């Protein structure tokens, strides 16, 4: 087993949510951090601990970002981090796994399953780098993110369903 540090510069934590039921809004959090412990030969023994600074949310619209940082959504003054800690890893095949873990947003922790893929390892003279990709879909209301607005023509401003997408490059600890 090796421990790998998430490379915040080369990793992304993104989300997609339907807006007005007719389009999708994408956003991201800067600088995901954490550790991954794994051995490619024993994927079910892997573990992950990761976090993002909720105040770094960026949808490219300042007013929307400020609303997301406020009490209606992430309430970053009281809950500055969004965290994930794995509880089980089930190998699907040589490069894919189901990673179950506890996702905490605000003061709510729920179990989620990430569909994860191992992209492999590349080495350079300074270090070894591993690549991973993971995605899942959550109901934001399960995490206390319940603000919404009914639309005059029917539907709501923001869908309950949010797709989370993680692209991670990690560096082996020496």
MARTI-42664 format. One record per residue (C-alpha): residue number from 1; residue in one letter; x, y, z. Coordinates in Angstrom, 2 decimals. Layout:
BEGIN
<site seq="NUM" type="A" u="X" v="Y" w="Z"/>
...
! end
This chain:
BEGIN
<site seq="1" type="X" u="0.00" v="0.00" w="0.00"/>
<site seq="2" type="X" u="1.18" v="3.48" w="-0.87"/>
<site seq="3" type="X" u="-0.13" v="6.82" w="0.29"/>
<site seq="4" type="X" u="-0.68" v="9.51" w="-2.30"/>
<site seq="5" type="X" u="-1.38" v="13.21" w="-1.74"/>
<site seq="6" type="X" u="-3.98" v="14.86" w="-3.93"/>
<site seq="7" type="X" u="-2.23" v="17.42" w="-6.14"/>
<site seq="8" type="X" u="-4.52" v="20.44" w="-5.74"/>
<site seq="9" type="X" u="-3.08" v="22.17" w="-8.80"/>
<site seq="10" type="X" u="-3.79" v="19.25" w="-11.16"/>
<site seq="11" type="X" u="-7.11" v="18.08" w="-9.67"/>
<site seq="12" type="X" u="-10.67" v="19.35" w="-10.02"/>
<site seq="13" type="X" u="-13.89" v="19.01" w="-8.02"/>
<site seq="14" type="X" u="-16.81" v="20.04" w="-10.23"/>
<site seq="15" type="X" u="-20.58" v="19.91" w="-10.16"/>
<site seq="16" type="X" u="-23.43" v="20.23" w="-12.64"/>
<site seq="17" type="X" u="-27.03" v="21.14" w="-11.81"/>
<site seq="18" type="X" u="-30.03" v="21.90" w="-14.00"/>
<site seq="19" type="X" u="-31.09" v="25.55" w="-13.99"/>
<site seq="20" type="X" u="-34.67" v="26.59" w="-14.77"/>
<site seq="21" type="X" u="-35.12" v="22.98" w="-15.93"/>
<site seq="22" type="X" u="-33.84" v="23.94" w="-19.40"/>
<site seq="23" type="X" u="-30.07" v="24.24" w="-19.05"/>
<site seq="24" type="X" u="-27.17" v="23.10" w="-16.91"/>
<site seq="25" type="X" u="-24.95" v="25.25" w="-14.72"/>
<site seq="26" type="X" u="-21.45" v="24.04" w="-13.99"/>
<site seq="27" type="X" u="-19.28" v="25.01" w="-11.10"/>
<site seq="28" type="X" u="-16.14" v="23.97" w="-9.33"/>
<site seq="29" type="X" u="-14.25" v="24.21" w="-6.07"/>
<site seq="30" type="X" u="-10.59" v="25.23" w="-6.09"/>
<site seq="31" type="X" u="-7.81" v="23.15" w="-4.61"/>
<site seq="32" type="X" u="-9.22" v="19.76" w="-3.62"/>
<site seq="33" type="X" u="-6.95" v="18.23" w="-0.96"/>
<site seq="34" type="X" u="-6.51" v="14.90" w="0.79"/>
<site seq="35" type="X" u="-4.91" v="11.49" w="0.61"/>
<site seq="36" type="X" u="-5.51" v="8.26" w="-1.24"/>
<site seq="37" type="X" u="-4.08" v="4.99" w="0.03"/>
<site seq="38" type="X" u="-4.01" v="2.22" w="-2.54"/>
<site seq="39" type="X" u="-2.24" v="-0.63" w="-4.23"/>
<site seq="40" type="X" u="-3.35" v="-1.24" w="-7.82"/>
<site seq="41" type="X" u="-3.08" v="-5.00" w="-7.14"/>
<site seq="42" type="X" u="-5.47" v="-4.75" w="-4.15"/>
<site seq="43" type="X" u="-8.11" v="-2.12" w="-5.03"/>
<site seq="44" type="X" u="-10.58" v="-3.20" w="-2.33"/>
<site seq="45" type="X" u="-8.02" v="-2.22" w="0.36"/>
<site seq="46" type="X" u="-7.90" v="1.40" w="-0.88"/>
<site seq="47" type="X" u="-9.09" v="4.39" w="1.11"/>
<site seq="48" type="X" u="-9.72" v="8.06" w="0.39"/>
<site seq="49" type="X" u="-9.99" v="11.17" w="2.53"/>
<site seq="50" type="X" u="-10.61" v="14.43" w="0.69"/>
<site seq="51" type="X" u="-11.93" v="17.92" w="1.23"/>
<site seq="52" type="X" u="-12.63" v="21.16" w="-0.58"/>
<site seq="53" type="X" u="-12.92" v="24.68" w="0.76"/>
<site seq="54" type="X" u="-16.60" v="25.53" w="0.22"/>
<site seq="55" type="X" u="-15.80" v="29.25" w="-0.04"/>
<site seq="56" type="X" u="-13.94" v="28.62" w="-3.32"/>
<site seq="57" type="X" u="-17.15" v="27.70" w="-5.18"/>
<site seq="58" type="X" u="-17.04" v="29.25" w="-8.66"/>
<site seq="59" type="X" u="-19.78" v="29.20" w="-11.29"/>
<site seq="60" type="X" u="-18.36" v="32.18" w="-13.23"/>
<site seq="61" type="X" u="-21.18" v="34.41" w="-11.90"/>
<site seq="62" type="X" u="-20.27" v="36.49" w="-8.83"/>
<site seq="63" type="X" u="-23.84" v="36.97" w="-7.55"/>
<site seq="64" type="X" u="-24.58" v="33.24" w="-7.86"/>
<site seq="65" type="X" u="-21.28" v="32.36" w="-6.15"/>
<site seq="66" type="X" u="-22.14" v="34.67" w="-3.25"/>
<site seq="67" type="X" u="-25.61" v="33.12" w="-2.96"/>
<site seq="68" type="X" u="-24.09" v="29.62" w="-2.91"/>
<site seq="69" type="X" u="-21.65" v="30.69" w="-0.15"/>
<site seq="70" type="X" u="-24.52" v="32.05" w="1.98"/>
<site seq="71" type="X" u="-26.93" v="30.42" w="4.41"/>
<site seq="72" type="X" u="-29.35" v="29.30" w="1.65"/>
<site seq="73" type="X" u="-26.72" v="26.84" w="0.39"/>
<site seq="74" type="X" u="-23.23" v="26.07" w="1.76"/>
<site seq="75" type="X" u="-23.22" v="28.56" w="4.67"/>
<site seq="76" type="X" u="-19.43" v="28.78" w="4.44"/>
<site seq="77" type="X" u="-19.09" v="30.92" w="7.58"/>
<site seq="78" type="X" u="-20.34" v="28.01" w="9.68"/>
<site seq="79" type="X" u="-19.34" v="25.07" w="7.44"/>
<site seq="80" type="X" u="-16.13" v="25.97" w="5.61"/>
<site seq="81" type="X" u="-15.33" v="22.48" w="4.23"/>
<site seq="82" type="X" u="-17.01" v="19.76" w="2.23"/>
<site seq="83" type="X" u="-15.46" v="16.38" w="3.04"/>
<site seq="84" type="X" u="-15.45" v="12.78" w="1.84"/>
<site seq="85" type="X" u="-14.12" v="9.75" w="3.69"/>
<site seq="86" type="X" u="-14.34" v="6.32" w="2.13"/>
<site seq="87" type="X" u="-15.84" v="3.40" w="4.05"/>
<site seq="88" type="X" u="-15.50" v="0.64" w="1.42"/>
<site seq="89" type="X" u="-14.06" v="0.02" w="-2.03"/>
<site seq="90" type="X" u="-15.43" v="-2.66" w="-4.34"/>
<site seq="91" type="X" u="-13.42" v="-3.46" w="-7.46"/>
<site seq="92" type="X" u="-15.49" v="-3.69" w="-10.63"/>
<site seq="93" type="X" u="-12.55" v="-4.66" w="-12.85"/>
<site seq="94" type="X" u="-8.83" v="-3.87" w="-13.15"/>
<site seq="95" type="X" u="-9.36" v="-0.10" w="-13.45"/>
<site seq="96" type="X" u="-12.85" v="0.63" w="-12.09"/>
<site seq="97" type="X" u="-14.30" v="0.53" w="-8.58"/>
<site seq="98" type="X" u="-17.31" v="1.56" w="-6.53"/>
<site seq="99" type="X" u="-16.04" v="3.75" w="-3.70"/>
<site seq="100" type="X" u="-18.57" v="4.08" w="-0.87"/>
<site seq="101" type="X" u="-18.02" v="6.82" w="1.65"/>
<site seq="102" type="X" u="-19.38" v="9.54" w="3.87"/>
<site seq="103" type="X" u="-19.94" v="12.88" w="2.14"/>
<site seq="104" type="X" u="-20.41" v="15.81" w="4.52"/>
<site seq="105" type="X" u="-21.93" v="19.06" w="3.32"/>
<site seq="106" type="X" u="-22.81" v="21.62" w="5.97"/>
<site seq="107" type="X" u="-23.69" v="19.57" w="9.05"/>
<site seq="108" type="X" u="-25.15" v="16.61" w="7.15"/>
<site seq="109" type="X" u="-23.27" v="13.40" w="6.43"/>
<site seq="110" type="X" u="-24.69" v="10.86" w="3.97"/>
<site seq="111" type="X" u="-23.29" v="7.74" w="2.39"/>
<site seq="112" type="X" u="-22.65" v="8.05" w="-1.35"/>
<site seq="113" type="X" u="-21.14" v="5.75" w="-3.95"/>
<site seq="114" type="X" u="-18.57" v="7.11" w="-6.37"/>
<site seq="115" type="X" u="-18.08" v="5.38" w="-9.71"/>
<site seq="116" type="X" u="-14.29" v="5.58" w="-9.85"/>
<site seq="117" type="X" u="-11.70" v="4.82" w="-12.48"/>
<site seq="118" type="X" u="-7.94" v="4.41" w="-12.05"/>
<site seq="119" type="X" u="-6.09" v="5.98" w="-14.98"/>
<site seq="120" type="X" u="-2.66" v="4.60" w="-14.07"/>
<site seq="121" type="X" u="0.70" v="5.81" w="-12.80"/>
<site seq="122" type="X" u="3.32" v="7.93" w="-14.53"/>
<site seq="123" type="X" u="6.78" v="8.60" w="-13.12"/>
<site seq="124" type="X" u="9.23" v="11.43" w="-13.51"/>
<site seq="125" type="X" u="12.61" v="11.96" w="-11.80"/>
<site seq="126" type="X" u="10.97" v="13.78" w="-8.87"/>
<site seq="127" type="X" u="7.94" v="11.57" w="-8.09"/>
<site seq="128" type="X" u="5.25" v="9.14" w="-9.14"/>
<site seq="129" type="X" u="1.84" v="10.47" w="-10.18"/>
<site seq="130" type="X" u="-1.45" v="8.53" w="-10.23"/>
<site seq="131" type="X" u="-4.64" v="9.55" w="-12.00"/>
<site seq="132" type="X" u="-8.22" v="8.93" w="-10.90"/>
<site seq="133" type="X" u="-11.69" v="9.97" w="-12.07"/>
<site seq="134" type="X" u="-14.91" v="9.63" w="-10.10"/>
<site seq="135" type="X" u="-18.51" v="10.69" w="-10.45"/>
<site seq="136" type="X" u="-21.76" v="10.41" w="-8.53"/>
<site seq="137" type="X" u="-25.19" v="11.99" w="-8.41"/>
<site seq="138" type="X" u="-26.64" v="13.34" w="-5.17"/>
<site seq="139" type="X" u="-29.90" v="14.96" w="-4.10"/>
<site seq="140" type="X" u="-28.79" v="18.34" w="-2.74"/>
<site seq="141" type="X" u="-31.84" v="18.50" w="-0.45"/>
<site seq="142" type="X" u="-30.54" v="15.42" w="1.41"/>
<site seq="143" type="X" u="-27.68" v="17.67" w="2.56"/>
<site seq="144" type="X" u="-29.85" v="20.57" w="3.71"/>
<site seq="145" type="X" u="-29.43" v="22.58" w="0.49"/>
<site seq="146" type="X" u="-33.16" v="23.12" w="0.10"/>
<site seq="147" type="X" u="-33.48" v="26.69" w="-1.18"/>
<site seq="148" type="X" u="-35.43" v="26.93" w="-4.43"/>
<site seq="149" type="X" u="-37.88" v="29.08" w="-6.32"/>
<site seq="150" type="X" u="-40.96" v="27.97" w="-8.23"/>
<site seq="151" type="X" u="-41.07" v="29.10" w="-11.84"/>
<site seq="152" type="X" u="-44.15" v="30.82" w="-13.25"/>
<site seq="153" type="X" u="-44.37" v="28.37" w="-16.16"/>
<site seq="154" type="X" u="-43.88" v="25.35" w="-13.85"/>
<site seq="155" type="X" u="-40.85" v="23.61" w="-12.46"/>
<site seq="156" type="X" u="-38.20" v="25.08" w="-10.20"/>
<site seq="157" type="X" u="-35.15" v="27.28" w="-10.57"/>
<site seq="158" type="X" u="-32.60" v="24.68" w="-9.36"/>
<site seq="159" type="X" u="-32.97" v="20.90" w="-9.70"/>
<site seq="160" type="X" u="-32.55" v="18.63" w="-6.68"/>
<site seq="161" type="X" u="-30.17" v="16.38" w="-8.60"/>
<site seq="162" type="X" u="-26.51" v="17.40" w="-8.69"/>
<site seq="163" type="X" u="-23.77" v="15.54" w="-10.55"/>
<site seq="164" type="X" u="-20.37" v="15.58" w="-8.85"/>
<site seq="165" type="X" u="-17.28" v="14.96" w="-10.98"/>
<site seq="166" type="X" u="-13.75" v="14.55" w="-9.63"/>
<site seq="167" type="X" u="-10.60" v="14.40" w="-11.69"/>
<site seq="168" type="X" u="-7.66" v="13.72" w="-9.42"/>
<site seq="169" type="X" u="-3.92" v="13.57" w="-9.85"/>
<site seq="170" type="X" u="-2.07" v="12.35" w="-6.78"/>
<site seq="171" type="X" u="1.63" v="12.26" w="-5.90"/>
<site seq="172" type="X" u="3.16" v="9.33" w="-4.02"/>
<site seq="173" type="X" u="4.44" v="10.23" w="-0.56"/>
<site seq="174" type="X" u="8.14" v="9.49" w="-0.17"/>
! end
